[in-house]
Amino acid sequence: MNKPLDFYVKWLATFASLTLVYLTSHDIIPYNKYAGLVAANLWMWLGVLWREPSIWITNAIFAIIYISGLL
């Protein structure tokens, strides 16, 4: 099966988001921030692939917030 790139990015982003929720709900810090940064970057990439500015701009801001939280 030959699936398009966005199929894999979408599921990786979903897995990263679920990991973020799990880590945050169990107060596993700072790994939750790293998972959030990964999820935000994957969703941002997906927004670019889909040509959806609302998705990539929102997640670019999320990534900046996660980076500032890590610093």
C-alpha positions as CSV (number, residue, x, y, z in Angstrom):
1,M,0.0,0.0,0.0
2,N,1.3,3.4,-1.0
3,K,-0.3,6.0,1.3
4,P,0.4,9.7,1.0
5,L,2.8,11.4,3.3
6,D,0.1,13.3,5.2
7,F,-1.5,10.0,6.3
8,Y,1.7,9.1,8.3
9,V,2.2,12.7,9.6
10,K,-1.4,12.8,10.7
11,W,-1.1,9.6,12.7
12,L,2.3,10.5,14.2
13,A,0.8,13.9,15.3
14,T,-2.2,12.1,16.8
15,F,0.1,9.7,18.7
16,A,2.3,12.6,19.9
17,S,-0.9,14.5,21.1
18,L,-2.1,11.5,23.0
19,T,1.3,11.1,24.6
20,L,1.2,14.8,25.6
21,V,-2.2,14.3,27.2
22,Y,-1.1,11.2,29.1
23,L,2.2,12.8,30.3
24,T,0.4,16.0,31.4
25,S,-2.4,14.2,33.2
26,H,0.2,12.2,35.2
27,D,2.4,15.3,35.9
28,I,5.4,13.8,34.1
29,I,7.4,17.0,33.6
30,P,9.3,18.1,31.5
31,Y,8.6,15.2,29.1
32,N,5.1,16.5,28.5
33,K,6.6,19.7,27.1
34,Y,8.8,17.8,24.7
35,A,5.8,15.7,23.6
36,G,3.8,18.9,23.1
37,L,6.6,20.4,21.1
38,V,6.8,17.3,18.9
39,A,3.0,17.3,18.5
40,A,2.9,21.0,17.6
41,N,5.6,20.6,15.0
42,L,3.9,17.6,13.4
43,W,0.6,19.4,13.3
44,M,2.3,22.5,11.9
45,W,3.9,20.3,9.2
46,L,0.5,18.8,8.4
47,G,-1.1,22.3,8.2
48,V,1.6,23.2,5.6
49,L,0.9,19.9,3.6
50,W,-2.8,20.6,3.7
51,R,-2.3,24.3,2.9
52,E,-4.3,25.2,6.0
53,P,-3.0,28.4,7.6
54,S,-5.2,28.1,10.7
55,I,-3.6,24.8,11.5
56,W,0.1,25.7,10.9
57,I,-0.1,29.2,12.5
58,T,-1.8,27.9,15.6
59,N,0.7,25.1,16.0
60,A,3.7,27.4,15.3
61,I,2.5,29.5,18.2
62,F,2.1,26.4,20.4
63,A,5.7,25.4,19.5
64,I,7.0,28.8,20.5
65,I,5.1,28.5,23.8
66,Y,6.5,25.1,24.5
67,I,10.0,26.3,23.7
68,S,9.7,29.2,26.0
69,G,8.4,26.9,28.7
70,L,11.4,24.6,28.3
71,L,13.8,27.6,28.6
